[in-house]
Amino acid sequence: MSRHSDTRAVSVTVSYAITLGITAILISLLLLSAGNLLEDQRQQATRAQLQNVGGQFAQEIHYVDELDDGLNGSANATVSATLPGDISGIPYSVEIKPYQISDGTRTEAMLYLNSTGSPDVDVRIPLGNETAVVPADEESVSLETGRIDVRVCRGTGPAYPDDGQLIVFRGSCP
C-alpha cells in the first residue's frame, strides 16, 4: 500500500491566510494615515486660531499707539483687550520680545504665541508700532490670558526708552 500525501486543500488554506494578512496590513495603514491626517488638521486649526488671536491683540496694541499719538501727550491712552484662556481646549502662552539683529540692536517687537499642549504650535506676529512695548531693562514681557489693559505711559527711568514712552500690559505705569 502506498501512501500518497493529500495536498488538495492546502492551496485554499494558504490563500485564505495570505488574504487575511494583506487585509490586516491594509487596514493598519489606513488607520495610521487617518490618524496622521487628523493630527495635521488639528495643528493647522490651532495655528490659524493662534494667528487670529495674535492678530487681534496686535491690532489692539497698534490702536492704543495710534490713540496716544492723537492725544498729543495730553493723557495716557488705555485700551482693554481680552485673550481667550485656551485655543480649542489647548492652553497657550503669550510673550512679547524685541526682535534683535545680529549686533544686539533692539528693533521692532514681535508677539509670540505658543500652544503649550498637543499639538505644539508656535506663531510669531510683528507688532510694527512706534512706541516701545518691552521695557528697556527687560528682555521680554510674558502675558497671562484673560483681560489685559494696554496703556501708553510716559516717564523716565531704567524701564523707559530714550523717547520716554512705553506701552505696558500689567498694572500701572512704572
OpenMM code with the backbone's topology and positions (N, CA, C; nanometers):
from openmm import Vec3, app, unit

residues = "MET SER ARG HIS SER ASP THR ARG ALA VAL SER VAL THR VAL SER TYR ALA ILE THR LEU GLY ILE THR ALA ILE LEU ILE SER LEU LEU LEU LEU SER ALA GLY ASN LEU LEU GLU ASP GLN ARG GLN GLN ALA THR ARG ALA GLN LEU GLN ASN VAL GLY GLY GLN PHE ALA GLN GLU ILE HIS TYR VAL ASP GLU LEU ASP ASP GLY LEU ASN GLY SER ALA ASN ALA THR VAL SER ALA THR LEU PRO GLY ASP ILE SER GLY ILE PRO TYR SER VAL GLU ILE LYS PRO TYR GLN ILE SER ASP GLY THR ARG THR GLU ALA MET LEU TYR LEU ASN SER THR GLY SER PRO ASP VAL ASP VAL ARG ILE PRO LEU GLY ASN GLU THR ALA VAL VAL PRO ALA ASP GLU GLU SER VAL SER LEU GLU THR GLY ARG ILE ASP VAL ARG VAL CYS ARG GLY THR GLY PRO ALA TYR PRO ASP ASP GLY GLN LEU ILE VAL PHE ARG GLY SER CYS PRO".split()
positions = [
    Vec3(0.0822, -0.1152, 0.0000),
    Vec3(0.0000, 0.0000, 0.0000),
    Vec3(0.0890, 0.1247, 0.0000),
    Vec3(0.0652, 0.2066, -0.0892),
    Vec3(0.1456, 0.3281, -0.0961),
    Vec3(0.0683, 0.4440, -0.0347),
    Vec3(0.1438, 0.5216, 0.0268),
    Vec3(0.0822, 0.6396, 0.0892),
    Vec3(0.1076, 0.7611, 0.0006),
    Vec3(0.0016, 0.8241, -0.0314),
    Vec3(0.0127, 0.9482, -0.1077),
    Vec3(-0.0245, 1.0632, -0.0156),
    Vec3(0.0528, 1.1665, -0.0242),
    Vec3(0.0148, 1.2815, 0.0574),
    Vec3(-0.0952, 1.3573, -0.0152),
    Vec3(-0.1904, 1.3950, 0.0647),
    Vec3(-0.3071, 1.4635, 0.0104),
    Vec3(-0.2876, 1.6149, 0.0276),
    Vec3(-0.2657, 1.6896, -0.0790),
    Vec3(-0.2404, 1.8342, -0.0740),
    Vec3(-0.3499, 1.9145, -0.1428),
    Vec3(-0.4634, 1.8541, -0.1606),
    Vec3(-0.5685, 1.9209, -0.2359),
    Vec3(-0.6228, 2.0448, -0.1632),
    Vec3(-0.6336, 2.0478, -0.0334),
    Vec3(-0.6941, 2.1593, 0.0394),
    Vec3(-0.5914, 2.2627, 0.0868),
    Vec3(-0.4658, 2.2375, 0.0643),
    Vec3(-0.3607, 2.3281, 0.1126),
    Vec3(-0.3679, 2.4629, 0.0409),
    Vec3(-0.3897, 2.4667, -0.0869),
    Vec3(-0.3906, 2.5934, -0.1594),
    Vec3(-0.5033, 2.6843, -0.1110),
    Vec3(-0.6154, 2.6312, -0.0745),
    Vec3(-0.7253, 2.7123, -0.0229),
    Vec3(-0.6871, 2.7716, 0.1121),
    Vec3(-0.6256, 2.6951, 0.2004),
    Vec3(-0.5856, 2.7420, 0.3320),
    Vec3(-0.4771, 2.8489, 0.3219),
    Vec3(-0.3788, 2.8241, 0.2393),
    Vec3(-0.2698, 2.9212, 0.2214),
    Vec3(-0.3253, 3.0502, 0.1604),
    Vec3(-0.4108, 3.0397, 0.0637),
    Vec3(-0.4707, 3.1559, 0.0006),
    Vec3(-0.5515, 3.2374, 0.1015),
    Vec3(-0.6251, 3.1710, 0.1872),
    Vec3(-0.7038, 3.2381, 0.2910),
    Vec3(-0.6122, 3.3106, 0.3901),
    Vec3(-0.5029, 3.2480, 0.4321),
    Vec3(-0.4093, 3.3089, 0.5263),
    Vec3(-0.3419, 3.4316, 0.4648),
    Vec3(-0.3038, 3.4244, 0.3405),
    Vec3(-0.2406, 3.5379, 0.2727),
    Vec3(-0.3404, 3.6531, 0.2595),
    Vec3(-0.4638, 3.6224, 0.2252),
    Vec3(-0.5669, 3.7253, 0.2120),
    Vec3(-0.5909, 3.7955, 0.3449),
    Vec3(-0.5972, 3.7196, 0.4539),
    Vec3(-0.6143, 3.7807, 0.5865),
    Vec3(-0.4949, 3.8695, 0.6229),
    Vec3(-0.3744, 3.8251, 0.5932),
    Vec3(-0.2541, 3.9034, 0.6233),
    Vec3(-0.2509, 4.0348, 0.5468),
    Vec3(-0.2804, 4.0289, 0.4183),
    Vec3(-0.2807, 4.1510, 0.3359),
    Vec3(-0.3906, 4.2466, 0.3832),
    Vec3(-0.5069, 4.1945, 0.4169),
    Vec3(-0.6171, 4.2778, 0.4659),
    Vec3(-0.5792, 4.3468, 0.5965),
    Vec3(-0.5157, 4.2739, 0.6862),
    Vec3(-0.4732, 4.3319, 0.8140),
    Vec3(-0.3715, 4.4441, 0.7923),
    Vec3(-0.2787, 4.4255, 0.7006),
    Vec3(-0.1781, 4.5284, 0.6713),
    Vec3(-0.2448, 4.6524, 0.6118),
    Vec3(-0.3366, 4.6338, 0.5195),
    Vec3(-0.4042, 4.7482, 0.4575),
    Vec3(-0.4888, 4.8261, 0.5580),
    Vec3(-0.5601, 4.7569, 0.6454),
    Vec3(-0.6398, 4.8254, 0.7473),
    Vec3(-0.5491, 4.9026, 0.8431),
    Vec3(-0.4361, 4.8456, 0.8811),
    Vec3(-0.3411, 4.9148, 0.9700),
    Vec3(-0.2881, 5.0415, 0.9043),
    Vec3(-0.2515, 5.0329, 0.7768),
    Vec3(-0.2023, 5.1512, 0.7053),
    Vec3(-0.3107, 5.2576, 0.6937),
    Vec3(-0.4329, 5.2160, 0.6695),
    Vec3(-0.5436, 5.3104, 0.6596),
    Vec3(-0.5661, 5.3832, 0.7917),
    Vec3(-0.5651, 5.3111, 0.9022),
    Vec3(-0.5835, 5.3731, 1.0336),
    Vec3(-0.4677, 5.4671, 1.0680),
    Vec3(-0.3459, 5.4274, 1.0352),
    Vec3(-0.2296, 5.5115, 1.0618),
    Vec3(-0.2365, 5.6412, 0.9809),
    Vec3(-0.2741, 5.6312, 0.8552),
    Vec3(-0.2860, 5.7503, 0.7703),
    Vec3(-0.3968, 5.8432, 0.8196),
    Vec3(-0.5080, 5.7875, 0.8608),
    Vec3(-0.6182, 5.8695, 0.9117),
    Vec3(-0.5770, 5.9426, 1.0388),
    Vec3(-0.5014, 5.8767, 1.1267),
    Vec3(-0.4533, 5.9408, 1.2492),
    Vec3(-0.3601, 6.0564, 1.2190),
    Vec3(-0.2692, 6.0386, 1.1223),
    Vec3(-0.1780, 6.1466, 1.0834),
    Vec3(-0.2533, 6.2633, 1.0209),
    Vec3(-0.3547, 6.2324, 0.9408),
    Vec3(-0.4340, 6.3373, 0.8782),
    Vec3(-0.5074, 6.4205, 0.9830),
    Vec3(-0.5645, 6.3539, 1.0822),
    Vec3(-0.6347, 6.4260, 1.1886),
    Vec3(-0.5386, 6.5134, 1.2687),
    Vec3(-0.4185, 6.4637, 1.2962),
    Vec3(-0.3196, 6.5425, 1.3705),
    Vec3(-0.2776, 6.6652, 1.2898),
    Vec3(-0.2579, 6.6490, 1.1590),
    Vec3(-0.2228, 6.7628, 1.0737),
    Vec3(-0.3349, 6.8666, 1.0717),
    Vec3(-0.4592, 6.8213, 1.0640),
    Vec3(-0.5729, 6.9136, 1.0635),
    Vec3(-0.5820, 6.9893, 1.1962),
    Vec3(-0.5579, 6.9198, 1.3055),
    Vec3(-0.5626, 6.9830, 1.4372),
    Vec3(-0.4520, 7.0875, 1.4505),
    Vec3(-0.3332, 7.0556, 1.3986),
    Vec3(-0.2218, 7.1500, 1.4039),
    Vec3(-0.2527, 7.2737, 1.3202),
    Vec3(-0.3088, 7.2558, 1.2008),
    Vec3(-0.3432, 7.3691, 1.1158),
    Vec3(-0.4524, 7.4556, 1.1794),
    Vec3(-0.5493, 7.3924, 1.2416),
    Vec3(-0.6571, 7.4678, 1.3072),
    Vec3(-0.6025, 7.5471, 1.4259),
    Vec3(-0.5130, 7.4868, 1.5039),
    Vec3(-0.4527, 7.5567, 1.6180),
    Vec3(-0.3696, 7.6746, 1.5699),
    Vec3(-0.2921, 7.6550, 1.4644),
    Vec3(-0.2102, 7.7642, 1.4095),
    Vec3(-0.2994, 7.8790, 1.3624),
    Vec3(-0.4073, 7.8474, 1.2919),
    Vec3(-0.4979, 7.9515, 1.2416),
    Vec3(-0.5619, 8.0283, 1.3569),
    Vec3(-0.6016, 7.9589, 1.4620),
    Vec3(-0.6641, 8.0274, 1.5750),
    Vec3(-0.5632, 8.1125, 1.6515),
    Vec3(-0.4400, 8.0637, 1.6672),
    Vec3(-0.3365, 8.1450, 1.7332),
    Vec3(-0.3059, 8.2697, 1.6507),
    Vec3(-0.3007, 8.2555, 1.5186),
    Vec3(-0.2773, 8.3720, 1.4326),
    Vec3(-0.3923, 8.4713, 1.4439),
    Vec3(-0.5140, 8.4221, 1.4532),
    Vec3(-0.6303, 8.5094, 1.4665),
    Vec3(-0.6258, 8.5863, 1.5982),
    Vec3(-0.6036, 8.5153, 1.7091),
    Vec3(-0.5964, 8.5800, 1.8408),
    Vec3(-0.4792, 8.6779, 1.8459),
    Vec3(-0.3631, 8.6355, 1.7962),
    Vec3(-0.2466, 8.7228, 1.7957),
    Vec3(-0.2652, 8.8452, 1.7082),
    Vec3(-0.3283, 8.8278, 1.5924),
    Vec3(-0.3546, 8.9407, 1.5037),
    Vec3(-0.4483, 9.0428, 1.5667),
    Vec3(-0.5517, 8.9938, 1.6348),
    Vec3(-0.6442, 9.0851, 1.7017),
    Vec3(-0.5749, 9.1603, 1.8150),
    Vec3(-0.4904, 9.0900, 1.8905),
    Vec3(-0.4192, 9.1560, 2.0003),
    Vec3(-0.3181, 9.2566, 1.9460),
    Vec3(-0.2512, 9.2233, 1.8365),
    Vec3(-0.1575, 9.3173, 1.7737),
    Vec3(-0.2319, 9.4427, 1.7274),
    Vec3(-0.3547, 9.4264, 1.6780),
    Vec3(-0.4344, 9.5430, 1.6379),
    Vec3(-0.4679, 9.6308, 1.7577),
    Vec3(-0.4976, 9.5703, 1.8720),
    Vec3(-0.5257, 9.6482, 1.9932),
    Vec3(-0.4025, 9.7281, 2.0357),
    Vec3(-0.2855, 9.6664, 2.0272),
    Vec3(-0.1611, 9.7362, 2.0625),
    Vec3(-0.1384, 9.8528, 1.9661),
    Vec3(-0.1583, 9.8275, 1.8381),
    Vec3(-0.1414, 9.9331, 1.7387),
    Vec3(-0.2441, 10.0449, 1.7602),
    Vec3(-0.3667, 10.0066, 1.7966),
    Vec3(-0.4721, 10.1051, 1.8214),
    Vec3(-0.4361, 10.1982, 1.9377),
    Vec3(-0.3858, 10.1427, 2.0482),
    Vec3(-0.3504, 10.2275, 2.1625),
    Vec3(-0.2326, 10.3174, 2.1264),
    Vec3(-0.1430, 10.2692, 2.0412),
    Vec3(-0.0306, 10.3520, 1.9962),
    Vec3(-0.0817, 10.4682, 1.9121),
    Vec3(-0.1745, 10.4424, 1.8208),
    Vec3(-0.2334, 10.5482, 1.7375),
    Vec3(-0.3171, 10.6440, 1.8221),
    Vec3(-0.3916, 10.5898, 1.9188),
    Vec3(-0.4737, 10.6727, 2.0074),
    Vec3(-0.3855, 10.7693, 2.0863),
    Vec3(-0.2731, 10.7198, 2.1322),
    Vec3(-0.1810, 10.8057, 2.2074),
    Vec3(-0.1259, 10.9165, 2.1189),
    Vec3(-0.0956, 10.8841, 1.9932),
    Vec3(-0.0477, 10.9877, 1.9012),
    Vec3(-0.1536, 11.0964, 1.8845),
    Vec3(-0.2810, 11.0570, 1.8810),
    Vec3(-0.3900, 11.1543, 1.8659),
    Vec3(-0.4091, 11.2415, 1.9880),
    Vec3(-0.3698, 11.1924, 2.1052),
    Vec3(-0.3832, 11.2719, 2.2277),
    Vec3(-0.2700, 11.3726, 2.2452),
    Vec3(-0.1666, 11.3620, 2.1636),
    Vec3(-0.0518, 11.4535, 2.1664),
    Vec3(0.0098, 11.4665, 2.3051),
    Vec3(0.0144, 11.3567, 2.3781),
    Vec3(0.0797, 11.3594, 2.5086),
    Vec3(-0.0009, 11.4226, 2.6194),
    Vec3(-0.1274, 11.4564, 2.5946),
    Vec3(-0.2068, 11.5227, 2.6977),
    Vec3(-0.2609, 11.4254, 2.8025),
    Vec3(-0.2641, 11.2951, 2.7716),
    Vec3(-0.3141, 11.1945, 2.8662),
    Vec3(-0.2549, 11.0595, 2.8297),
    Vec3(-0.2614, 10.9643, 2.9227),
    Vec3(-0.2176, 10.8281, 2.8931),
    Vec3(-0.3324, 10.7513, 2.8300),
    Vec3(-0.3089, 10.6920, 2.7142),
    Vec3(-0.4122, 10.6157, 2.6435),
    Vec3(-0.4172, 10.4743, 2.6998),
    Vec3(-0.5396, 10.4215, 2.7183),
    Vec3(-0.5585, 10.2847, 2.7685),
    Vec3(-0.6682, 10.2161, 2.6897),
    Vec3(-0.6428, 10.0907, 2.6524),
    Vec3(-0.7409, 10.0081, 2.5826),
    Vec3(-0.7427, 9.8726, 2.6513),
    Vec3(-0.8612, 9.8173, 2.6736),
    Vec3(-0.8724, 9.6833, 2.7318),
    Vec3(-0.8874, 9.5814, 2.6213),
    Vec3(-0.8106, 9.4740, 2.6304),
    Vec3(-0.8168, 9.3638, 2.5345),
    Vec3(-0.8379, 9.2346, 2.6123),
    Vec3(-0.8947, 9.1356, 2.5470),
    Vec3(-0.9172, 9.0068, 2.6116),
    Vec3(-0.8554, 8.8968, 2.5280),
    Vec3(-0.7696, 8.8170, 2.5914),
    Vec3(-0.7127, 8.6992, 2.5277),
    Vec3(-0.7848, 8.5768, 2.5833),
    Vec3(-0.8407, 8.4911, 2.4969),
    Vec3(-0.9099, 8.3721, 2.5478),
    Vec3(-0.8140, 8.2828, 2.6265),
    Vec3(-0.8693, 8.2106, 2.7228),
    Vec3(-0.7877, 8.1250, 2.8094),
    Vec3(-0.7262, 8.0055, 2.7395),
    Vec3(-0.7903, 7.9576, 2.6320),
    Vec3(-0.7345, 7.8459, 2.5573),
    Vec3(-0.7808, 7.8540, 2.4121),
    Vec3(-0.7160, 7.7761, 2.3290),
    Vec3(-0.7485, 7.7670, 2.1870),
    Vec3(-0.7915, 7.6234, 2.1610),
    Vec3(-0.9166, 7.6009, 2.1326),
    Vec3(-0.9707, 7.4662, 2.1097),
    Vec3(-0.9369, 7.3716, 2.2241),
    Vec3(-0.9442, 7.4229, 2.3454),
    Vec3(-0.9157, 7.3408, 2.4626),
    Vec3(-0.7680, 7.3245, 2.4920),
    Vec3(-0.6815, 7.3925, 2.4181),
    Vec3(-0.5364, 7.3810, 2.4362),
    Vec3(-0.4852, 7.5108, 2.4979),
    Vec3(-0.4178, 7.5039, 2.6129),
    Vec3(-0.3616, 7.6261, 2.6712),
    Vec3(-0.2475, 7.6801, 2.5845),
    Vec3(-0.2212, 7.8097, 2.5984),
    Vec3(-0.1136, 7.8706, 2.5202),
    Vec3(-0.0492, 7.9822, 2.6013),
    Vec3(0.0695, 8.0211, 2.5599),
    Vec3(0.1402, 8.1301, 2.6258),
    Vec3(0.1580, 8.2451, 2.5274),
    Vec3(0.1704, 8.3656, 2.5835),
    Vec3(0.1891, 8.4861, 2.5034),
    Vec3(0.3106, 8.5595, 2.5579),
    Vec3(0.3997, 8.5978, 2.4684),
    Vec3(0.5196, 8.6703, 2.5089),
    Vec3(0.5516, 8.7748, 2.4025),
    Vec3(0.5998, 8.8889, 2.4484),
    Vec3(0.6426, 8.9947, 2.3570),
    Vec3(0.7922, 9.0131, 2.3754),
    Vec3(0.8640, 9.0065, 2.2639),
    Vec3(1.0093, 9.0230, 2.2671),
    Vec3(1.0491, 9.1233, 2.1606),
    Vec3(1.1509, 9.2031, 2.1911),
    Vec3(1.2035, 9.2878, 2.0835),
    Vec3(1.2820, 9.1999, 1.9880),
    Vec3(1.2640, 9.2220, 1.8602),
    Vec3(1.3427, 9.1497, 1.7614),
    Vec3(1.4833, 9.2086, 1.7655),
    Vec3(1.5848, 9.1238, 1.7696),
    Vec3(1.7218, 9.1733, 1.7762),
    Vec3(1.7979, 9.1304, 1.6522),
    Vec3(1.8679, 9.2253, 1.5931),
    Vec3(1.9531, 9.1903, 1.4800),
    Vec3(2.0876, 9.1452, 1.5347),
    Vec3(2.1746, 9.0994, 1.4501),
    Vec3(2.2967, 9.0302, 1.4925),
    Vec3(2.3867, 9.1126, 1.5850),
    Vec3(2.3860, 9.2447, 1.5745),
    Vec3(2.4727, 9.3233, 1.6621),
    Vec3(2.4075, 9.3534, 1.7979),
    Vec3(2.2881, 9.2967, 1.8234),
    Vec3(2.2214, 9.3142, 1.9516),
    Vec3(2.1294, 9.4340, 1.9583),
    Vec3(2.1167, 9.5103, 1.8482),
    Vec3(2.0291, 9.6263, 1.8456),
    Vec3(1.8834, 9.5811, 1.8515),
    Vec3(1.8069, 9.6463, 1.9389),
    Vec3(1.6647, 9.6133, 1.9502),
    Vec3(1.5869, 9.6881, 1.8437),
    Vec3(1.5010, 9.6159, 1.7751),
    Vec3(1.4193, 9.6780, 1.6710),
    Vec3(1.2729, 9.6431, 1.6974),
    Vec3(1.1940, 9.6353, 1.5933),
    Vec3(1.0503, 9.6079, 1.6036),
    Vec3(1.0216, 9.4868, 1.6933),
    Vec3(0.9220, 9.5020, 1.7764),
    Vec3(0.8851, 9.3940, 1.8680),
    Vec3(0.8004, 9.2892, 1.7974),
    Vec3(0.8068, 9.1670, 1.8488),
    Vec3(0.7299, 9.0554, 1.7949),
    Vec3(0.6430, 8.9971, 1.9049),
    Vec3(0.5238, 8.9547, 1.8676),
    Vec3(0.4311, 8.8871, 1.9571),
    Vec3(0.4443, 8.7372, 1.9300),
    Vec3(0.4794, 8.6604, 2.0331),
    Vec3(0.4965, 8.5160, 2.0203),
    Vec3(0.3826, 8.4455, 2.0929),
    Vec3(0.3131, 8.3568, 2.0237),
    Vec3(0.2097, 8.2736, 2.0843),
    Vec3(0.2518, 8.1286, 2.0661),
    Vec3(0.2424, 8.0496, 2.1727),
    Vec3(0.2851, 7.9106, 2.1682),
    Vec3(0.1825, 7.8244, 2.2400),
    Vec3(0.1281, 7.7257, 2.1690),
    Vec3(0.0370, 7.6314, 2.2349),
    Vec3(0.1209, 7.5432, 2.3258),
    Vec3(0.0779, 7.5278, 2.4492),
    Vec3(0.1581, 7.4536, 2.5465),
    Vec3(0.1121, 7.3092, 2.5599),
    Vec3(0.0147, 7.2678, 2.4810),
    Vec3(-0.0316, 7.1300, 2.4817),
    Vec3(0.0014, 7.0644, 2.3481),
    Vec3(-0.0722, 6.9603, 2.3179),
    Vec3(-0.0528, 6.8930, 2.1904),
    Vec3(-0.1644, 6.9357, 2.0970),
    Vec3(-0.1373, 6.9818, 1.9775),
    Vec3(-0.0082, 6.9913, 1.9116),
    Vec3(0.0694, 7.1152, 1.9554),
    Vec3(0.2005, 7.1074, 1.9458),
    Vec3(0.2883, 7.2187, 1.9819),
    Vec3(0.3024, 7.3090, 1.8592),
    Vec3(0.2440, 7.4290, 1.8676),
    Vec3(0.2432, 7.5223, 1.7550),
    Vec3(0.2969, 7.6562, 1.8030),
    Vec3(0.3856, 7.7155, 1.7245),
    Vec3(0.4402, 7.8481, 1.7525),
    Vec3(0.3962, 7.9443, 1.6432),
    Vec3(0.3556, 8.0659, 1.6845),
    Vec3(0.3157, 8.1703, 1.5902),
    Vec3(0.3890, 8.2978, 1.6298),
    Vec3(0.4390, 8.3690, 1.5314),
    Vec3(0.5104, 8.4948, 1.5551),
    Vec3(0.4451, 8.6032, 1.4706),
    Vec3(0.4104, 8.7155, 1.5362),
    Vec3(0.3410, 8.8250, 1.4682),
    Vec3(0.4174, 8.9549, 1.4944),
    Vec3(0.4611, 9.0250, 1.3895),
    Vec3(0.5277, 9.1536, 1.4095),
    Vec3(0.4277, 9.2585, 1.4551),
    Vec3(0.4702, 9.3437, 1.5477),
    Vec3(0.3794, 9.4456, 1.6013),
    Vec3(0.3810, 9.5738, 1.5186),
    Vec3(0.4942, 9.6189, 1.4721),
    Vec3(0.5006, 9.7334, 1.3825),
    Vec3(0.4573, 9.8659, 1.4407),
    Vec3(0.4611, 9.8808, 1.5720),
    Vec3(0.4210, 10.0083, 1.6314),
    Vec3(0.5444, 10.0939, 1.6590),
    Vec3(0.5216, 10.2216, 1.6848),
    Vec3(0.6325, 10.3146, 1.7091),
    Vec3(0.6750, 10.3182, 1.8551),
    Vec3(0.5829, 10.2997, 1.9460),
    Vec3(0.6138, 10.3072, 2.0886),
    Vec3(0.6692, 10.1739, 2.1372),
    Vec3(0.7690, 10.1793, 2.2222),
    Vec3(0.8306, 10.0569, 2.2751),
    Vec3(0.7291, 9.9765, 2.3548),
    Vec3(0.7369, 9.8433, 2.3449),
    Vec3(0.6456, 9.7566, 2.4190),
    Vec3(0.7177, 9.6708, 2.5225),
    Vec3(0.8484, 9.6675, 2.5155),
    Vec3(0.9275, 9.5923, 2.6130),
    Vec3(1.0140, 9.6931, 2.6886),
    Vec3(1.0020, 9.6970, 2.8210),
    Vec3(1.0844, 9.7909, 2.8975),
    Vec3(1.2326, 9.7758, 2.8640),
    Vec3(1.3038, 9.8863, 2.8654),
    Vec3(1.4443, 9.8853, 2.8287),
    Vec3(1.5275, 9.7955, 2.9207),
    Vec3(1.4825, 9.7751, 3.0443),
    Vec3(1.5592, 9.6941, 3.1381),
    Vec3(1.5129, 9.5483, 3.1441),
    Vec3(1.4294, 9.5040, 3.0480),
    Vec3(1.3816, 9.3659, 3.0450),
    Vec3(1.4055, 9.3050, 2.9069),
    Vec3(1.4158, 9.1706, 2.9029),
    Vec3(1.4358, 9.1000, 2.7767),
    Vec3(1.3042, 9.0724, 2.7040),
    Vec3(1.1978, 9.0513, 2.7810),
    Vec3(1.0685, 9.0202, 2.7204),
    Vec3(0.9573, 9.0484, 2.8209),
    Vec3(0.8346, 9.0413, 2.7730),
    Vec3(0.7168, 9.0580, 2.8579),
    Vec3(0.6292, 8.9354, 2.8367),
    Vec3(0.6023, 8.8600, 2.9441),
    Vec3(0.5116, 8.7458, 2.9371),
    Vec3(0.3743, 8.7909, 2.9844),
    Vec3(0.2713, 8.7475, 2.9127),
    Vec3(0.1354, 8.7902, 2.9445),
    Vec3(0.0502, 8.6713, 2.9846),
    Vec3(-0.0404, 8.6955, 3.0776),
    Vec3(-0.1411, 8.5963, 3.1147),
    Vec3(-0.2615, 8.6161, 3.0237),
    Vec3(-0.3327, 8.5085, 2.9955),
    Vec3(-0.4539, 8.5225, 2.9156),
    Vec3(-0.5639, 8.5850, 3.0015),
    Vec3(-0.6682, 8.6306, 2.9371),
    Vec3(-0.7760, 8.6989, 3.0073),
    Vec3(-0.7788, 8.8453, 2.9679),
    Vec3(-0.8309, 8.9302, 3.0572),
    Vec3(-0.8408, 9.0735, 3.0287),
    Vec3(-0.7053, 9.1397, 3.0525),
    Vec3(-0.6647, 9.2199, 2.9555),
    Vec3(-0.5362, 9.2898, 2.9639),
    Vec3(-0.5600, 9.4364, 2.9319),
    Vec3(-0.5134, 9.5251, 3.0200),
    Vec3(-0.5189, 9.6679, 2.9932),
    Vec3(-0.3897, 9.7076, 2.9234),
    Vec3(-0.4037, 9.7589, 2.8029),
    Vec3(-0.2893, 9.8039, 2.7237),
    Vec3(-0.2856, 9.9549, 2.7365),
    Vec3(-0.1766, 10.0088, 2.7918),
    Vec3(-0.1706, 10.1540, 2.8109),
    Vec3(-0.0331, 10.2080, 2.7721),
    Vec3(-0.0355, 10.3338, 2.7284),
    Vec3(0.0882, 10.4050, 2.6976),
    Vec3(0.1248, 10.4875, 2.8192),
    Vec3(0.2481, 10.4741, 2.8651),
    Vec3(0.2970, 10.5502, 2.9804),
    Vec3(0.4117, 10.6399, 2.9361),
    Vec3(0.4251, 10.7498, 3.0067),
    Vec3(0.5366, 10.8424, 2.9822),
    Vec3(0.6150, 10.8559, 3.1108),
    Vec3(0.7441, 10.8654, 3.0967),
    Vec3(0.8255, 10.8822, 3.2160),
    Vec3(0.9730, 10.8708, 3.1854),
    Vec3(1.0484, 10.8656, 3.2920),
    Vec3(1.1931, 10.8485, 3.2815),
    Vec3(1.2325, 10.7385, 3.3780),
    Vec3(1.3485, 10.6880, 3.3602),
    Vec3(1.3960, 10.5819, 3.4477),
    Vec3(1.4465, 10.4645, 3.3664),
    Vec3(1.4931, 10.3598, 3.4351),
    Vec3(1.5556, 10.2482, 3.3636),
    Vec3(1.4582, 10.1704, 3.2745),
    Vec3(1.3286, 10.1728, 3.3016),
    Vec3(1.2322, 10.0976, 3.2210),
    Vec3(1.1977, 10.1694, 3.0915),
    Vec3(1.2134, 10.3008, 3.0885),
    Vec3(1.1693, 10.3774, 2.9727),
    Vec3(1.2805, 10.3899, 2.8692),
    Vec3(1.2433, 10.3784, 2.7414),
    Vec3(1.3430, 10.4018, 2.6360),
    Vec3(1.3749, 10.5502, 2.6262),
    Vec3(1.4597, 10.5849, 2.5328),
    Vec3(1.5078, 10.7224, 2.5187),
    Vec3(1.3963, 10.8241, 2.4975),
    Vec3(1.2902, 10.7872, 2.4250),
    Vec3(1.1841, 10.8847, 2.3980),
    Vec3(1.0861, 10.8991, 2.5144),
    Vec3(1.1008, 10.8183, 2.6197),
    Vec3(1.0176, 10.8316, 2.7384),
    Vec3(0.8784, 10.7732, 2.7272),
    Vec3(0.8484, 10.6973, 2.6199),
    Vec3(0.7165, 10.6362, 2.6032),
    Vec3(0.7289, 10.4840, 2.6052),
    Vec3(0.6327, 10.4216, 2.6697),
    Vec3(0.6347, 10.2760, 2.6834),
    Vec3(0.4917, 10.2251, 2.6907),
    Vec3(0.4609, 10.1195, 2.6158),
    Vec3(0.3310, 10.0531, 2.6271),
    Vec3(0.3453, 9.9431, 2.7318),
    Vec3(0.2580, 9.9427, 2.8309),
    Vec3(0.2624, 9.8403, 2.9353),
    Vec3(0.1341, 9.7576, 2.9326),
    Vec3(0.1431, 9.6363, 2.9866),
    Vec3(0.0330, 9.5405, 2.9797),
    Vec3(-0.0133, 9.4938, 3.1168),
    Vec3(0.0607, 9.5202, 3.2204),
    Vec3(0.0200, 9.4752, 3.3534),
    Vec3(0.0336, 9.5899, 3.4498),
    Vec3(-0.0645, 9.6029, 3.5325),
    Vec3(-0.0561, 9.7026, 3.6386),
    Vec3(-0.0485, 9.8435, 3.5873),
    Vec3(0.0145, 9.9260, 3.6681),
    Vec3(0.0234, 10.0679, 3.6347),
    Vec3(0.1573, 10.0994, 3.5701),
    Vec3(0.1740, 10.2229, 3.5337),
    Vec3(0.2987, 10.2660, 3.4704),
    Vec3(0.4152, 10.2544, 3.5703),
    Vec3(0.5317, 10.2146, 3.5198),
    Vec3(0.6481, 10.2016, 3.6119),
    Vec3(0.6983, 10.3362, 3.6600),
] * unit.nanometer
topology = app.Topology()
chain = topology.addChain("A")
for resn in residues:
    res = topology.addResidue(resn, chain)
    for name in ("N", "CA", "C"):
        topology.addAtom(name, app.Element.getBySymbol(name[0]), res)
